[in-house]
């Protein structure tokens, strides 16, 4: 067994505290990774507080992981000691269902194994990247470029691929007018990617203070959603709306901004089921669709694209003992745009 240390939540109401535990030695196809950085995702907070239900304590969160390979199993061929690598939202899938066979493992019919709070085949619970090491099957490990800031790459493993995957799937690019609703961890990456792909980008936000940031990130326009005149002028003007908001909001307000045959892509998960006015869809043959993270192959494609185009996340790097404060600030929206934990100093 390998002694590990990290930060864990022990119940829904406690903060995260230092935690020592053991990981199994790497199997023949597995890679032992020394973790360098780990991003903080909203899902980490929800699970720590058991807001999804089913949290298995003690919970070690973290699924936006950058690290270096320390050791490999005897059958590993893709990686060697010293390689810079990443681990994202999941570390296994059934590998034989139709989705897995189509290299879309994120939609595995038998369920993916999440990097945190997941049940492995042997019954053990996965412990994530708020720790000094992790062991992962080589098929679910990703190669990371040495040319980018490693800390700023970490959020690409969840926020980044969550934005990239639907943009690629719906072939968003030149000639498209795209609105991004919500300028957080996922939203700011949607702006960067869609802009890089050649689309004309408008950020929709209820915060006037977001305008300057939106334009710096690559947006062409900004619409203040609380301004009725601006919203009226934006009606029926977009080919796509990338909705990254997980708070309660009125979908119909934004559907009205789509052109005929326009598509609203849902990436956020509001706590309550939304109400959809059928006429908003019927009147202009609009669509509402959803997307979840990306496959291993697609995530590698994204990382390679980012390396070639110098794209990373905007991050605030913190020490591990700041995690609880970072959780509080994340819930208040007080971060530009993602916290990343420096696990080198754990």
Number of C-alpha atoms within 10 A of each C-alpha: 9 14 12 14 18 22 25 23 23 19 16 16 10 12 16 24 16 15 17 12 12 11 16 11 16 20 16 13 16 22 29 25 28 24 25 26 30 35 31 28 22 15 14 21 21 15 22 28 19 17 13 11 10 10 20 19 16 17 27 29 29 27 28 29 36 30 28 20 21 17 19 25 18 12 11 17 10 14 19 15 13 13 17 22 22 31 31 30 25 24 23 21 22 16 17 13 17 13 18 19 12 13 17 18 25 22 20 22 15 14 13 21 21 21 27 24 24 21 16 16 10 6 8 10 20 22 27 31 30 35 30 22 25 25 26 20 18 20 15 19 22 22 17 23 18 11 9 15 13 21 26 22 28 32 32 29 27 26 27 30 28 24 29 25 21 22 20 15 9 11 11 21 18 13 10 17 21 28 31 28 24 22 25 20 29 29 25 28 27 34 29 22 25 27 21 15 16 14 20 21 26 24 29 26 19 14 13 13 10 16 19 11 14 24 16 10 16 19 25 15 14 20 21 18 20 13 10 10 11 13 17 12 11 18 15 16 16 25 20 27 25 28 25 24 19 15 11 13 14 11 17 16 14 22 25 21 23 27 18 17 15 24 22 24 20 20 21 19 15 13 12 10 8 13 10 14 12 10 11 19 20 12 11 16 14 21 17 15 11 13 17 16 23 26 24 24 15 17 25 19 16 22 24 16 13 20 17 12 10 11 22 21 23 21 20 16 17 16 14 23 15 12 20 15 10 23 21 12 13 21 11 9 14 13 16 16 20 27 26 27 31 18 23 14 11 16
